[in-house]
């Protein structure tokens, strides 16, 4: 196994972790929004806060998926 193969596998694992973090953000948003609404500090900014949380989740999911696919493709090219 070459050193670049190890880096590729590490990048795939990193992509999986990004994807899982994105899923975690999506599952945590409802509870966090309820906590923010209870605090009463940001009543006029609730839409922006929710939008920001969902954007972070989408970016994490998209970045993880892109990293996984690109590195799987690179790993398959090296095997051929």
N, C-alpha and C positions, 0 to 999 in steps of 0.2 A: 504494500500500500504506500503510495507516494504521499509526501507532505501536503501537496495540494488537495489530495483526496480527503485528508483529515480536515483541512480548512473548509472544504465543501460540506462535509458532514456536520461540522460545527455550525456552518451557516444555515443548514437545513434545520438543525435543532433550534437555532435562534429564531428562524421563521416560525416554527411550531410554537415557541414561547410567545412570540408577538401575536399570533393568531389566538392563542388561549387567553392572553391578556385582553384582547379585543372582545372576546366572548364574555370575559369577566366584567368588563365595563358595561356591556349591554344588560347583563343580569343584575348589576348593582344600581343602575340608573333609577329604577322605580323607588327603591328604598332611599337612596340619597336625595332624590327630589322631594320625597315626603319629609325627610329631615330638614331640608332647606326651607320648604314651605312652612313647617312648624316654627322655625326660628324667626320668621317674619322680617328678616333683615333685607331681603332682596325681592320684595313683591313685584316690582316693575321689571325686573330682569329675569324672571323665571323662564321665559321663552328662550332668551339668549343663553342662559345656563344649560337648559336642556339641549338646545341645539349644539352647544359646545361639547357636551358629554357625548352625544351621538356622533359628532364629527370625529372626536378622538377615537371612539370605538371603530368607526368605519376606516379611519387611517391605519389603526393597528391591524385590523383584519386584512385590509388590502395590502399593506406592507408585508405582512406575514405570508399571505398567499403568493405574492409576487416573488418573495425571497425563496420560498419552497419550490415553486415551479422553475424558476431560473436555475437554481442550484441542482435540482433533479435533472434538468436538461443538460447542464454542464457535466454532471456525473455520468449520464448515459453517453454523452459524446466521448468522454475519456475511455469508457469501456469498449467502445466500438473500434 
